[in-house]
């Protein structure tokens, strides 16, 4: 949890708010891949990339 707080403090201090949507999308795709690993949905996710 401290990583998220440290990342937020970095973004806030350096005024890099435009990175926040990119980071959120990457976390969502990563979570989606981890949760669907080994299921029937996996081949469809891999075609996105």
ModelCIF file with pLDDT and N, C-alpha, C, O atoms, coordinates in Angstrom:
data_MODEL
#
_entry.id   MODEL 
#
_entity.id                         1 
_entity.type                       polymer 
_entity.pdbx_number_of_molecules   1 
#
_entity_poly.entity_id                      1 
_entity_poly.type                           'polypeptide(L)' 
_entity_poly.nstd_linkage                   no 
_entity_poly.nstd_monomer                   no 
_entity_poly.pdbx_seq_one_letter_code       
;(UNK)(UNK)(UNK)(UNK)(UNK)(UNK)(UNK)(UNK)(UNK)(UNK)(UNK)(UNK)(UNK)(UNK)(UNK)(UNK)
(UNK)(UNK)(UNK)(UNK)(UNK)(UNK)(UNK)(UNK)(UNK)(UNK)(UNK)(UNK)(UNK)(UNK)(UNK)(UNK)
(UNK)(UNK)(UNK)(UNK)(UNK)(UNK)(UNK)(UNK)(UNK)(UNK)(UNK)(UNK)(UNK)(UNK)(UNK)(UNK)
(UNK)
;
_entity_poly.pdbx_seq_one_letter_code_can   XXXXXXXXXXXXXXXXXXXXXXXXXXXXXXXXXXXXXXXXXXXXXXXXX 
_entity_poly.pdbx_strand_id                 A 
#
loop_
_entity_poly_seq.entity_id 
_entity_poly_seq.num 
_entity_poly_seq.mon_id 
_entity_poly_seq.hetero 
1 1  UNK n 
1 2  UNK n 
1 3  UNK n 
1 4  UNK n 
1 5  UNK n 
1 6  UNK n 
1 7  UNK n 
1 8  UNK n 
1 9  UNK n 
1 10 UNK n 
1 11 UNK n 
1 12 UNK n 
1 13 UNK n 
1 14 UNK n 
1 15 UNK n 
1 16 UNK n 
1 17 UNK n 
1 18 UNK n 
1 19 UNK n 
1 20 UNK n 
1 21 UNK n 
1 22 UNK n 
1 23 UNK n 
1 24 UNK n 
1 25 UNK n 
1 26 UNK n 
1 27 UNK n 
1 28 UNK n 
1 29 UNK n 
1 30 UNK n 
1 31 UNK n 
1 32 UNK n 
1 33 UNK n 
1 34 UNK n 
1 35 UNK n 
1 36 UNK n 
1 37 UNK n 
1 38 UNK n 
1 39 UNK n 
1 40 UNK n 
1 41 UNK n 
1 42 UNK n 
1 43 UNK n 
1 44 UNK n 
1 45 UNK n 
1 46 UNK n 
1 47 UNK n 
1 48 UNK n 
1 49 UNK n 
#
_struct_asym.id          A 
_struct_asym.entity_id   1 
#
loop_
_ma_qa_metric.id 
_ma_qa_metric.mode 
_ma_qa_metric.name 
_ma_qa_metric.software_group_id 
_ma_qa_metric.type 
1 global pLDDT . pLDDT 
2 local  pLDDT . pLDDT 
#
_ma_qa_metric_global.metric_id      1 
_ma_qa_metric_global.metric_value   82.10 
_ma_qa_metric_global.model_id       1 
_ma_qa_metric_global.ordinal_id     1 
#
loop_
_ma_qa_metric_local.label_asym_id 
_ma_qa_metric_local.label_comp_id 
_ma_qa_metric_local.label_seq_id 
_ma_qa_metric_local.metric_id 
_ma_qa_metric_local.metric_value 
_ma_qa_metric_local.model_id 
_ma_qa_metric_local.ordinal_id 
A UNK 1  2 79.00 1 1  
A UNK 2  2 90.00 1 2  
A UNK 3  2 88.00 1 3  
A UNK 4  2 85.00 1 4  
A UNK 5  2 92.00 1 5  
A UNK 6  2 91.00 1 6  
A UNK 7  2 87.00 1 7  
A UNK 8  2 87.00 1 8  
A UNK 9  2 91.00 1 9  
A UNK 10 2 89.00 1 10 
A UNK 11 2 86.00 1 11 
A UNK 12 2 88.00 1 12 
A UNK 13 2 91.00 1 13 
A UNK 14 2 90.00 1 14 
A UNK 15 2 90.00 1 15 
A UNK 16 2 86.00 1 16 
A UNK 17 2 86.00 1 17 
A UNK 18 2 89.00 1 18 
A UNK 19 2 88.00 1 19 
A UNK 20 2 89.00 1 20 
A UNK 21 2 92.00 1 21 
A UNK 22 2 91.00 1 22 
A UNK 23 2 90.00 1 23 
A UNK 24 2 91.00 1 24 
A UNK 25 2 92.00 1 25 
A UNK 26 2 90.00 1 26 
A UNK 27 2 89.00 1 27 
A UNK 28 2 90.00 1 28 
A UNK 29 2 84.00 1 29 
A UNK 30 2 84.00 1 30 
A UNK 31 2 85.00 1 31 
A UNK 32 2 80.00 1 32 
A UNK 33 2 76.00 1 33 
A UNK 34 2 79.00 1 34 
A UNK 35 2 77.00 1 35 
A UNK 36 2 74.00 1 36 
A UNK 37 2 72.00 1 37 
A UNK 38 2 63.00 1 38 
A UNK 39 2 67.00 1 39 
A UNK 40 2 70.00 1 40 
A UNK 41 2 68.00 1 41 
A UNK 42 2 66.00 1 42 
A UNK 43 2 72.00 1 43 
A UNK 44 2 72.00 1 44 
A UNK 45 2 68.00 1 45 
A UNK 46 2 70.00 1 46 
A UNK 47 2 71.00 1 47 
A UNK 48 2 70.00 1 48 
A UNK 49 2 68.00 1 49 
#
loop_
_atom_site.group_PDB 
_atom_site.id 
_atom_site.type_symbol 
_atom_site.label_atom_id 
_atom_site.label_alt_id 
_atom_site.label_comp_id 
_atom_site.label_asym_id 
_atom_site.label_entity_id 
_atom_site.label_seq_id 
_atom_site.pdbx_PDB_ins_code 
_atom_site.Cartn_x 
_atom_site.Cartn_y 
_atom_site.Cartn_z 
_atom_site.occupancy 
_atom_site.B_iso_or_equiv 
_atom_site.pdbx_formal_charge 
_atom_site.auth_seq_id 
_atom_site.auth_comp_id 
_atom_site.auth_asym_id 
_atom_site.auth_atom_id 
_atom_site.pdbx_PDB_model_num 
ATOM 1   N N  . UNK A 1 1  ? 0.820   -1.190  0.000   1.00 79.00 ? 1  UNK A N  1 
ATOM 2   C CA . UNK A 1 1  ? 0.000   0.000   0.000   1.00 79.00 ? 1  UNK A CA 1 
ATOM 3   C C  . UNK A 1 1  ? 0.867   1.258   0.000   1.00 79.00 ? 1  UNK A C  1 
ATOM 4   O O  . UNK A 1 1  ? 0.450   2.298   -0.510  1.00 79.00 ? 1  UNK A O  1 
ATOM 5   N N  . UNK A 1 2  ? 2.049   1.170   0.559   1.00 90.00 ? 2  UNK A N  1 
ATOM 6   C CA . UNK A 1 2  ? 2.916   2.346   0.606   1.00 90.00 ? 2  UNK A CA 1 
ATOM 7   C C  . UNK A 1 2  ? 3.391   2.728   -0.793  1.00 90.00 ? 2  UNK A C  1 
ATOM 8   O O  . UNK A 1 2  ? 3.696   3.893   -1.050  1.00 90.00 ? 2  UNK A O  1 
ATOM 9   N N  . UNK A 1 3  ? 3.456   1.741   -1.706  1.00 88.00 ? 3  UNK A N  1 
ATOM 10  C CA . UNK A 1 3  ? 3.846   2.036   -3.083  1.00 88.00 ? 3  UNK A CA 1 
ATOM 11  C C  . UNK A 1 3  ? 2.844   2.972   -3.743  1.00 88.00 ? 3  UNK A C  1 
ATOM 12  O O  . UNK A 1 3  ? 3.228   3.900   -4.454  1.00 88.00 ? 3  UNK A O  1 
ATOM 13  N N  . UNK A 1 4  ? 1.570   2.730   -3.508  1.00 85.00 ? 4  UNK A N  1 
ATOM 14  C CA . UNK A 1 4  ? 0.528   3.564   -4.102  1.00 85.00 ? 4  UNK A CA 1 
ATOM 15  C C  . UNK A 1 4  ? 0.580   4.973   -3.537  1.00 85.00 ? 4  UNK A C  1 
ATOM 16  O O  . UNK A 1 4  ? 0.426   5.946   -4.275  1.00 85.00 ? 4  UNK A O  1 
ATOM 17  N N  . UNK A 1 5  ? 0.794   5.086   -2.243  1.00 92.00 ? 5  UNK A N  1 
ATOM 18  C CA . UNK A 1 5  ? 0.899   6.402   -1.611  1.00 92.00 ? 5  UNK A CA 1 
ATOM 19  C C  . UNK A 1 5  ? 2.127   7.144   -2.125  1.00 92.00 ? 5  UNK A C  1 
ATOM 20  O O  . UNK A 1 5  ? 2.064   8.342   -2.399  1.00 92.00 ? 5  UNK A O  1 
ATOM 21  N N  . UNK A 1 6  ? 3.229   6.440   -2.253  1.00 91.00 ? 6  UNK A N  1 
ATOM 22  C CA . UNK A 1 6  ? 4.452   7.054   -2.769  1.00 91.00 ? 6  UNK A CA 1 
ATOM 23  C C  . UNK A 1 6  ? 4.278   7.479   -4.231  1.00 91.00 ? 6  UNK A C  1 
ATOM 24  O O  . UNK A 1 6  ? 4.753   8.544   -4.625  1.00 91.00 ? 6  UNK A O  1 
ATOM 25  N N  . UNK A 1 7  ? 3.609   6.662   -5.025  1.00 87.00 ? 7  UNK A N  1 
ATOM 26  C CA . UNK A 1 7  ? 3.343   7.008   -6.416  1.00 87.00 ? 7  UNK A CA 1 
ATOM 27  C C  . UNK A 1 7  ? 2.453   8.245   -6.500  1.00 87.00 ? 7  UNK A C  1 
ATOM 28  O O  . UNK A 1 7  ? 2.706   9.136   -7.312  1.00 87.00 ? 7  UNK A O  1 
ATOM 29  N N  . UNK A 1 8  ? 1.418   8.307   -5.670  1.00 87.00 ? 8  UNK A N  1 
ATOM 30  C CA . UNK A 1 8  ? 0.527   9.466   -5.668  1.00 87.00 ? 8  UNK A CA 1 
ATOM 31  C C  . UNK A 1 8  ? 1.285   10.728  -5.258  1.00 87.00 ? 8  UNK A C  1 
ATOM 32  O O  . UNK A 1 8  ? 1.082   11.788  -5.852  1.00 87.00 ? 8  UNK A O  1 
ATOM 33  N N  . UNK A 1 9  ? 2.150   10.628  -4.258  1.00 91.00 ? 9  UNK A N  1 
ATOM 34  C CA . UNK A 1 9  ? 2.938   11.783  -3.838  1.00 91.00 ? 9  UNK A CA 1 
ATOM 35  C C  . UNK A 1 9  ? 3.885   12.239  -4.945  1.00 91.00 ? 9  UNK A C  1 
ATOM 36  O O  . UNK A 1 9  ? 4.103   13.438  -5.117  1.00 91.00 ? 9  UNK A O  1 
ATOM 37  N N  . UNK A 1 10 ? 4.444   11.298  -5.692  1.00 89.00 ? 10 UNK A N  1 
ATOM 38  C CA . UNK A 1 10 ? 5.311   11.640  -6.822  1.00 89.00 ? 10 UNK A CA 1 
ATOM 39  C C  . UNK A 1 10 ? 4.534   12.397  -7.891  1.00 89.00 ? 10 UNK A C  1 
ATOM 40  O O  . UNK A 1 10 ? 4.981   13.430  -8.388  1.00 89.00 ? 10 UNK A O  1 
ATOM 41  N N  . UNK A 1 11 ? 3.356   11.864  -8.237  1.00 86.00 ? 11 UNK A N  1 
ATOM 42  C CA . UNK A 1 11 ? 2.545   12.507  -9.263  1.00 86.00 ? 11 UNK A CA 1 
ATOM 43  C C  . UNK A 1 11 ? 2.101   13.898  -8.828  1.00 86.00 ? 11 UNK A C  1 
ATOM 44  O O  . UNK A 1 11 ? 2.068   14.829  -9.632  1.00 86.00 ? 11 UNK A O  1 
ATOM 45  N N  . UNK A 1 12 ? 1.761   14.029  -7.559  1.00 88.00 ? 12 UNK A N  1 
ATOM 46  C CA . UNK A 1 12 ? 1.298   15.310  -7.041  1.00 88.00 ? 12 UNK A CA 1 
ATOM 47  C C  . UNK A 1 12 ? 2.422   16.339  -6.981  1.00 88.00 ? 12 UNK A C  1 
ATOM 48  O O  . UNK A 1 12 ? 2.213   17.505  -7.316  1.00 88.00 ? 12 UNK A O  1 
ATOM 49  N N  . UNK A 1 13 ? 3.602   15.922  -6.560  1.00 91.00 ? 13 UNK A N  1 
ATOM 50  C CA . UNK A 1 13 ? 4.728   16.845  -6.419  1.00 91.00 ? 13 UNK A CA 1 
ATOM 51  C C  . UNK A 1 13 ? 5.259   17.293  -7.767  1.00 91.00 ? 13 UNK A C  1 
ATOM 52  O O  . UNK A 1 13 ? 5.671   18.444  -7.916  1.00 91.00 ? 13 UNK A O  1 
ATOM 53  N N  . UNK A 1 14 ? 5.258   16.409  -8.748  1.00 90.00 ? 14 UNK A N  1 
ATOM 54  C CA . UNK A 1 14 ? 5.819   16.735  -10.059 1.00 90.00 ? 14 UNK A CA 1 
ATOM 55  C C  . UNK A 1 14 ? 4.772   17.211  -11.058 1.00 90.00 ? 14 UNK A C  1 
ATOM 56  O O  . UNK A 1 14 ? 5.095   17.497  -12.211 1.00 90.00 ? 14 UNK A O  1 
ATOM 57  N N  . UNK A 1 15 ? 3.492   17.300  -10.610 1.00 90.00 ? 15 UNK A N  1 
ATOM 58  C CA . UNK A 1 15 ? 2.376   17.730  -11.460 1.00 90.00 ? 15 UNK A CA 1 
ATOM 59  C C  . UNK A 1 15 ? 2.251   16.865  -12.709 1.00 90.00 ? 15 UNK A C  1 
ATOM 60  O O  . UNK A 1 15 ? 2.061   17.375  -13.813 1.00 90.00 ? 15 UNK A O  1 
ATOM 61  N N  . UNK A 1 16 ? 2.358   15.559  -12.525 1.00 86.00 ? 16 UNK A N  1 
ATOM 62  C CA . UNK A 1 16 ? 2.259   14.594  -13.623 1.00 86.00 ? 16 UNK A CA 1 
ATOM 63  C C  . UNK A 1 16 ? 0.908   13.873  -13.577 1.00 86.00 ? 16 UNK A C  1 
ATOM 64  O O  . UNK A 1 16 ? 0.849   12.645  -13.643 1.00 86.00 ? 16 UNK A O  1 
ATOM 65  N N  . UNK A 1 17 ? -0.161  14.639  -13.464 1.00 86.00 ? 17 UNK A N  1 
ATOM 66  C CA . UNK A 1 17 ? -1.488  14.038  -13.362 1.00 86.00 ? 17 UNK A CA 1 
ATOM 67  C C  . UNK A 1 17 ? -1.900  13.311  -14.638 1.00 86.00 ? 17 UNK A C  1 
ATOM 68  O O  . UNK A 1 17 ? -2.771  12.443  -14.592 1.00 86.00 ? 17 UNK A O  1 
ATOM 69  N N  . UNK A 1 18 ? -1.300  13.642  -15.763 1.00 89.00 ? 18 UNK A N  1 
ATOM 70  C CA . UNK A 1 18 ? -1.645  12.992  -17.022 1.00 89.00 ? 18 UNK A CA 1 
ATOM 71  C C  . UNK A 1 18 ? -1.202  11.529  -17.036 1.00 89.00 ? 18 UNK A C  1 
ATOM 72  O O  . UNK A 1 18 ? -1.682  10.756  -17.865 1.00 89.00 ? 18 UNK A O  1 
ATOM 73  N N  . UNK A 1 19 ? -0.287  11.128  -16.128 1.00 88.00 ? 19 UNK A N  1 
ATOM 74  C CA . UNK A 1 19 ? 0.140   9.731   -16.060 1.00 88.00 ? 19 UNK A CA 1 
ATOM 75  C C  . UNK A 1 19 ? -0.878  8.833   -15.345 1.00 88.00 ? 19 UNK A C  1 
ATOM 76  O O  . UNK A 1 19 ? -0.855  7.614   -15.511 1.00 88.00 ? 19 UNK A O  1 
ATOM 77  N N  . UNK A 1 20 ? -1.758  9.431   -14.561 1.00 89.00 ? 20 UNK A N  1 
ATOM 78  C CA . UNK A 1 20 ? -2.704  8.648   -13.765 1.00 89.00 ? 20 UNK A CA 1 
ATOM 79  C C  . UNK A 1 20 ? -3.619  7.761   -14.619 1.00 89.00 ? 20 UNK A C  1 
ATOM 80  O O  . UNK A 1 20 ? -3.768  6.588   -14.280 1.00 89.00 ? 20 UNK A O  1 
ATOM 81  N N  . UNK A 1 21 ? -4.235  8.239   -15.696 1.00 92.00 ? 21 UNK A N  1 
ATOM 82  C CA . UNK A 1 21 ? -5.070  7.329   -16.510 1.00 92.00 ? 21 UNK A CA 1 
ATOM 83  C C  . UNK A 1 21 ? -4.269  6.199   -17.141 1.00 92.00 ? 21 UNK A C  1 
ATOM 84  O O  . UNK A 1 21 ? -4.774  5.082   -17.255 1.00 92.00 ? 21 UNK A O  1 
ATOM 85  N N  . UNK A 1 22 ? -3.046  6.460   -17.550 1.00 91.00 ? 22 UNK A N  1 
ATOM 86  C CA . UNK A 1 22 ? -2.208  5.424   -18.150 1.00 91.00 ? 22 UNK A CA 1 
ATOM 87  C C  . UNK A 1 22 ? -1.912  4.335   -17.131 1.00 91.00 ? 22 UNK A C  1 
ATOM 88  O O  . UNK A 1 22 ? -2.001  3.147   -17.441 1.00 91.00 ? 22 UNK A O  1 
ATOM 89  N N  . UNK A 1 23 ? -1.564  4.736   -15.923 1.00 90.00 ? 23 UNK A N  1 
ATOM 90  C CA . UNK A 1 23 ? -1.246  3.779   -14.861 1.00 90.00 ? 23 UNK A CA 1 
ATOM 91  C C  . UNK A 1 23 ? -2.483  2.957   -14.493 1.00 90.00 ? 23 UNK A C  1 
ATOM 92  O O  . UNK A 1 23 ? -2.386  1.747   -14.286 1.00 90.00 ? 23 UNK A O  1 
ATOM 93  N N  . UNK A 1 24 ? -3.641  3.610   -14.413 1.00 91.00 ? 24 UNK A N  1 
ATOM 94  C CA . UNK A 1 24 ? -4.864  2.888   -14.070 1.00 91.00 ? 24 UNK A CA 1 
ATOM 95  C C  . UNK A 1 24 ? -5.222  1.851   -15.133 1.00 91.00 ? 24 UNK A C  1 
ATOM 96  O O  . UNK A 1 24 ? -5.623  0.737   -14.796 1.00 91.00 ? 24 UNK A O  1 
ATOM 97  N N  . UNK A 1 25 ? -5.084  2.199   -16.402 1.00 92.00 ? 25 UNK A N  1 
ATOM 98  C CA . UNK A 1 25 ? -5.389  1.245   -17.475 1.00 92.00 ? 25 UNK A CA 1 
ATOM 99  C C  . UNK A 1 25 ? -4.425  0.065   -17.425 1.00 92.00 ? 25 UNK A C  1 
ATOM 100 O O  . UNK A 1 25 ? -4.835  -1.081  -17.614 1.00 92.00 ? 25 UNK A O  1 
ATOM 101 N N  . UNK A 1 26 ? -3.150  0.338   -17.173 1.00 90.00 ? 26 UNK A N  1 
ATOM 102 C CA . UNK A 1 26 ? -2.184  -0.755  -17.078 1.00 90.00 ? 26 UNK A CA 1 
ATOM 103 C C  . UNK A 1 26 ? -2.513  -1.692  -15.917 1.00 90.00 ? 26 UNK A C  1 
ATOM 104 O O  . UNK A 1 26 ? -2.412  -2.912  -16.055 1.00 90.00 ? 26 UNK A O  1 
ATOM 105 N N  . UNK A 1 27 ? -2.905  -1.126  -14.774 1.00 89.00 ? 27 UNK A N  1 
ATOM 106 C CA . UNK A 1 27 ? -3.285  -1.965  -13.637 1.00 89.00 ? 27 UNK A CA 1 
ATOM 107 C C  . UNK A 1 27 ? -4.544  -2.778  -13.939 1.00 89.00 ? 27 UNK A C  1 
ATOM 108 O O  . UNK A 1 27 ? -4.640  -3.941  -13.547 1.00 89.00 ? 27 UNK A O  1 
ATOM 109 N N  . UNK A 1 28 ? -5.503  -2.174  -14.629 1.00 90.00 ? 28 UNK A N  1 
ATOM 110 C CA . UNK A 1 28 ? -6.723  -2.904  -14.969 1.00 90.00 ? 28 UNK A CA 1 
ATOM 111 C C  . UNK A 1 28 ? -6.442  -4.062  -15.921 1.00 90.00 ? 28 UNK A C  1 
ATOM 112 O O  . UNK A 1 28 ? -6.944  -5.168  -15.723 1.00 90.00 ? 28 UNK A O  1 
ATOM 113 N N  . UNK A 1 29 ? -5.636  -3.808  -16.957 1.00 84.00 ? 29 UNK A N  1 
ATOM 114 C CA . UNK A 1 29 ? -5.286  -4.896  -17.870 1.00 84.00 ? 29 UNK A CA 1 
ATOM 115 C C  . UNK A 1 29 ? -4.473  -5.979  -17.169 1.00 84.00 ? 29 UNK A C  1 
ATOM 116 O O  . UNK A 1 29 ? -4.677  -7.167  -17.418 1.00 84.00 ? 29 UNK A O  1 
ATOM 117 N N  . UNK A 1 30 ? -3.569  -5.580  -16.307 1.00 84.00 ? 30 UNK A N  1 
ATOM 118 C CA . UNK A 1 30 ? -2.779  -6.565  -15.558 1.00 84.00 ? 30 UNK A CA 1 
ATOM 119 C C  . UNK A 1 30 ? -3.651  -7.416  -14.660 1.00 84.00 ? 30 UNK A C  1 
ATOM 120 O O  . UNK A 1 30 ? -3.491  -8.635  -14.601 1.00 84.00 ? 30 UNK A O  1 
ATOM 121 N N  . UNK A 1 31 ? -4.577  -6.772  -13.959 1.00 85.00 ? 31 UNK A N  1 
ATOM 122 C CA . UNK A 1 31 ? -5.498  -7.518  -13.106 1.00 85.00 ? 31 UNK A CA 1 
ATOM 123 C C  . UNK A 1 31 ? -6.402  -8.433  -13.899 1.00 85.00 ? 31 UNK A C  1 
ATOM 124 O O  . UNK A 1 31 ? -6.708  -9.545  -13.468 1.00 85.00 ? 31 UNK A O  1 
ATOM 125 N N  . UNK A 1 32 ? -6.832  -7.962  -15.066 1.00 80.00 ? 32 UNK A N  1 
ATOM 126 C CA . UNK A 1 32 ? -7.674  -8.793  -15.920 1.00 80.00 ? 32 UNK A CA 1 
ATOM 127 C C  . UNK A 1 32 ? -6.936  -10.024 -16.406 1.00 80.00 ? 32 UNK A C  1 
ATOM 128 O O  . UNK A 1 32 ? -7.505  -11.115 -16.446 1.00 80.00 ? 32 UNK A O  1 
ATOM 129 N N  . UNK A 1 33 ? -5.691  -9.862  -16.771 1.00 76.00 ? 33 UNK A N  1 
ATOM 130 C CA . UNK A 1 33 ? -4.898  -11.002 -17.232 1.00 76.00 ? 33 UNK A CA 1 
ATOM 131 C C  . UNK A 1 33 ? -4.647  -11.984 -16.096 1.00 76.00 ? 33 UNK A C  1 
ATOM 132 O O  . UNK A 1 33 ? -4.713  -13.196 -16.300 1.00 76.00 ? 33 UNK A O  1 
ATOM 133 N N  . UNK A 1 34 ? -4.363  -11.478 -14.913 1.00 79.00 ? 34 UNK A N  1 
ATOM 134 C CA . UNK A 1 34 ? -4.116  -12.366 -13.765 1.00 79.00 ? 34 UNK A CA 1 
ATOM 135 C C  . UNK A 1 34 ? -5.385  -13.129 -13.382 1.00 79.00 ? 34 UNK A C  1 
ATOM 136 O O  . UNK A 1 34 ? -5.329  -14.322 -13.087 1.00 79.00 ? 34 UNK A O  1 
ATOM 137 N N  . UNK A 1 35 ? -6.509  -12.450 -13.387 1.00 77.00 ? 35 UNK A N  1 
ATOM 138 C CA . UNK A 1 35 ? -7.756  -13.099 -12.969 1.00 77.00 ? 35 UNK A CA 1 
ATOM 139 C C  . UNK A 1 35 ? -8.269  -14.112 -13.985 1.00 77.00 ? 35 UNK A C  1 
ATOM 140 O O  . UNK A 1 35 ? -8.910  -15.092 -13.607 1.00 77.00 ? 35 UNK A O  1 
ATOM 141 N N  . UNK A 1 36 ? -7.997  -13.891 -15.259 1.00 74.00 ? 36 UNK A N  1 
ATOM 142 C CA . UNK A 1 36 ? -8.523  -14.798 -16.277 1.00 74.00 ? 36 UNK A CA 1 
ATOM 143 C C  . UNK A 1 36 ? -7.490  -15.792 -16.779 1.00 74.00 ? 36 UNK A C  1 
ATOM 144 O O  . UNK A 1 36 ? -7.734  -16.488 -17.765 1.00 74.00 ? 36 UNK A O  1 
ATOM 145 N N  . UNK A 1 37 ? -6.372  -15.868 -16.137 1.00 72.00 ? 37 UNK A N  1 
ATOM 146 C CA . UNK A 1 37 ? -5.326  -16.788 -16.575 1.00 72.00 ? 37 UNK A CA 1 
ATOM 147 C C  . UNK A 1 37 ? -5.810  -18.231 -16.449 1.00 72.00 ? 37 UNK A C  1 
ATOM 148 O O  . UNK A 1 37 ? -6.280  -18.657 -15.394 1.00 72.00 ? 37 UNK A O  1 
ATOM 149 N N  . UNK A 1 38 ? -5.686  -18.959 -17.532 1.00 63.00 ? 38 UNK A N  1 
ATOM 150 C CA . UNK A 1 38 ? -6.069  -20.361 -17.504 1.00 63.00 ? 38 UNK A CA 1 
ATOM 151 C C  . UNK A 1 38 ? -7.541  -20.613 -17.756 1.00 63.00 ? 38 UNK A C  1 
ATOM 152 O O  . UNK A 1 38 ? -8.009  -21.741 -17.599 1.00 63.00 ? 38 UNK A O  1 
ATOM 153 N N  . UNK A 1 39 ? -8.281  -19.586 -18.142 1.00 67.00 ? 39 UNK A N  1 
ATOM 154 C CA . UNK A 1 39 ? -9.699  -19.794 -18.422 1.00 67.00 ? 39 UNK A CA 1 
ATOM 155 C C  . UNK A 1 39 ? -9.947  -19.706 -19.916 1.00 67.00 ? 39 UNK A C  1 
ATOM 156 O O  . UNK A 1 39 ? -9.015  -19.539 -20.703 1.00 67.00 ? 39 UNK A O  1 
ATOM 157 N N  . UNK A 1 40 ? -11.191 -19.817 -20.293 1.00 70.00 ? 40 UNK A N  1 
ATOM 158 C CA . UNK A 1 40 ? -11.554 -19.762 -21.706 1.00 70.00 ? 40 UNK A CA 1 
ATOM 159 C C  . UNK A 1 40 ? -11.473 -18.342 -22.263 1.00 70.00 ? 40 UNK A C  1 
ATOM 160 O O  . UNK A 1 40 ? -11.480 -18.160 -23.481 1.00 70.00 ? 40 UNK A O  1 
ATOM 161 N N  . UNK A 1 41 ? -11.398 -17.350 -21.406 1.00 68.00 ? 41 UNK A N  1 
ATOM 162 C CA . UNK A 1 41 ? -11.344 -15.957 -21.852 1.00 68.00 ? 41 UNK A CA 1 
ATOM 163 C C  . UNK A 1 41 ? -9.930  -15.558 -22.254 1.00 68.00 ? 41 UNK A C  1 
ATOM 164 O O  . UNK A 1 41 ? -9.756  -14.591 -22.997 1.00 68.00 ? 41 UNK A O  1 
ATOM 165 N N  . UNK A 1 42 ? -8.937  -16.263 -21.792 1.00 66.00 ? 42 UNK A N  1 
ATOM 166 C CA . UNK A 1 42 ? -7.532  -15.900 -22.021 1.00 66.00 ? 42 UNK A CA 1 
ATOM 167 C C  . UNK A 1 42 ? -7.171  -15.712 -23.497 1.00 66.00 ? 42 UNK A C  1 
ATOM 168 O O  . UNK A 1 42 ? -6.485  -14.737 -23.806 1.00 66.00 ? 42 UNK A O  1 
ATOM 169 N N  . UNK A 1 43 ? -7.584  -16.571 -24.423 1.00 72.00 ? 43 UNK A N  1 
ATOM 170 C CA . UNK A 1 43 ? -7.205  -16.340 -25.827 1.00 72.00 ? 43 UNK A CA 1 
ATOM 171 C C  . UNK A 1 43 ? -7.745  -15.020 -26.383 1.00 72.00 ? 43 UNK A C  1 
ATOM 172 O O  . UNK A 1 43 ? -7.106  -14.402 -27.234 1.00 72.00 ? 43 UNK A O  1 
ATOM 173 N N  . UNK A 1 44 ? -8.903  -14.591 -25.913 1.00 72.00 ? 44 UNK A N  1 
ATOM 174 C CA . UNK A 1 44 ? -9.475  -13.340 -26.395 1.00 72.00 ? 44 UNK A CA 1 
ATOM 175 C C  . UNK A 1 44 ? -8.734  -12.127 -25.848 1.00 72.00 ? 44 UNK A C  1 
ATOM 176 O O  . UNK A 1 44 ? -8.639  -11.105 -26.527 1.00 72.00 ? 44 UNK A O  1 
ATOM 177 N N  . UNK A 1 45 ? -8.215  -12.225 -24.642 1.00 68.00 ? 45 UNK A N  1 
ATOM 178 C CA . UNK A 1 45 ? -7.456  -11.126 -24.056 1.00 68.00 ? 45 UNK A CA 1 
ATOM 179 C C  . UNK A 1 45 ? -6.127  -10.976 -24.768 1.00 68.00 ? 45 UNK A C  1 
ATOM 180 O O  . UNK A 1 45 ? -5.677  -9.857  -25.012 1.00 68.00 ? 45 UNK A O  1 
ATOM 181 N N  . UNK A 1 46 ? -5.500  -12.076 -25.101 1.00 70.00 ? 46 UNK A N  1 
ATOM 182 C CA . UNK A 1 46 ? -4.203  -12.013 -25.750 1.00 70.00 ? 46 UNK A CA 1 
ATOM 183 C C  . UNK A 1 46 ? -4.292  -11.454 -27.161 1.00 70.00 ? 46 UNK A C  1 
ATOM 184 O O  . UNK A 1 46 ? -3.300  -10.945 -27.683 1.00 70.00 ? 46 UNK A O  1 
ATOM 185 N N  . UNK A 1 47 ? -5.459  -11.538 -27.788 1.00 71.00 ? 47 UNK A N  1 
ATOM 186 C CA . UNK A 1 47 ? -5.602  -10.954 -29.125 1.00 71.00 ? 47 UNK A CA 1 
ATOM 187 C C  . UNK A 1 47 ? -5.650  -9.430  -29.073 1.00 71.00 ? 47 UNK A C  1 
ATOM 188 O O  . UNK A 1 47 ? -5.420  -8.775  -30.090 1.00 71.00 ? 47 UNK A O  1 
ATOM 189 N N  . UNK A 1 48 ? -5.945  -8.856  -27.914 1.00 70.00 ? 48 UNK A N  1 
ATOM 190 C CA . UNK A 1 48 ? -5.966  -7.400  -27.766 1.00 70.00 ? 48 UNK A CA 1 
ATOM 191 C C  . UNK A 1 48 ? -4.556  -6.853  -27.963 1.00 70.00 ? 48 UNK A C  1 
ATOM 192 O O  . UNK A 1 48 ? -4.374  -5.783  -28.543 1.00 70.00 ? 48 UNK A O  1 
ATOM 193 N N  . UNK A 1 49 ? -3.578  -7.579  -27.485 1.00 68.00 ? 49 UNK A N  1 
ATOM 194 C CA . UNK A 1 49 ? -2.207  -7.099  -27.541 1.00 68.00 ? 49 UNK A CA 1 
ATOM 195 C C  . UNK A 1 49 ? -1.547  -7.601  -28.788 1.00 68.00 ? 49 UNK A C  1 
ATOM 196 O O  . UNK A 1 49 ? -0.376  -7.306  -29.028 1.00 68.00 ? 49 UNK A O  1 
#
